[in-house]
Amino acid sequence: MFKLFDIVRVTNEDYSNIGIHKGDTGTVLEIYDDKCCEVEFCDENGITYALQTFYIKDLELKDL
């Protein structure tokens, strides 16, 4: 299970239709339940380019 502000990586292409691809990393901003969480994706300048609800099964904790 993730914690708030964990850095996670997308594990599949299920979200490619909205511009989020396998391997993209984002920050967990909200955990709704044991199945879904909200993740923010930012560019190299810190500008948010996506804020999306994900199934937790589609994410993994990013190694630091």
C-alpha positions in Angstrom: 0.0 0.0 0.0 1.2 3.5 -0.8 1.5 6.5 1.5 0.8 10.1 0.7 3.6 11.7 -1.3 5.1 8.4 -2.4 6.7 8.5 -5.8 5.1 5.8 -8.0 5.6 4.5 -11.5 2.9 3.5 -14.0 3.2 -0.3 -14.9 1.1 -0.5 -18.1 -0.3 1.5 -21.1 -3.9 1.6 -19.8 -3.7 5.4 -19.5 -1.9 6.2 -22.7 -5.1 7.7 -24.1 -4.7 10.6 -21.7 -0.9 11.0 -22.2 0.3 8.9 -19.3 2.5 6.0 -20.3 4.2 3.0 -18.8 7.2 4.1 -16.8 5.9 7.6 -16.1 6.4 8.7 -12.5 4.1 10.8 -10.3 3.3 11.7 -6.7 0.5 10.1 -4.7 -1.7 13.0 -3.5 -4.8 11.2 -2.2 -5.6 7.6 -1.2 -9.3 6.9 -1.6 -9.4 3.2 -0.6 -7.4 0.0 -1.0 -8.1 0.1 -4.8 -7.7 3.7 -6.0 -5.5 6.8 -5.4 -4.9 10.2 -7.0 -1.5 10.8 -8.7 0.0 14.1 -9.9 2.4 14.1 -12.8 4.7 17.1 -13.3 7.2 18.1 -16.0 10.9 18.9 -15.3 9.8 22.5 -14.4 7.3 21.3 -11.8 4.3 22.2 -13.9 1.4 19.7 -13.5 0.5 18.0 -16.8 -1.9 15.4 -15.4 -3.8 14.7 -12.3 -5.5 11.3 -12.5 -7.2 8.6 -10.4 -5.4 5.3 -10.7 -6.1 1.8 -9.7 -3.4 0.9 -7.2 -2.8 -2.3 -9.2 -1.5 -0.2 -12.1 1.3 1.4 -10.0 4.5 0.4 -8.3 6.7 2.3 -5.8 9.6 4.0 -7.6 13.0 3.0 -6.4 14.9 6.0 -5.1 
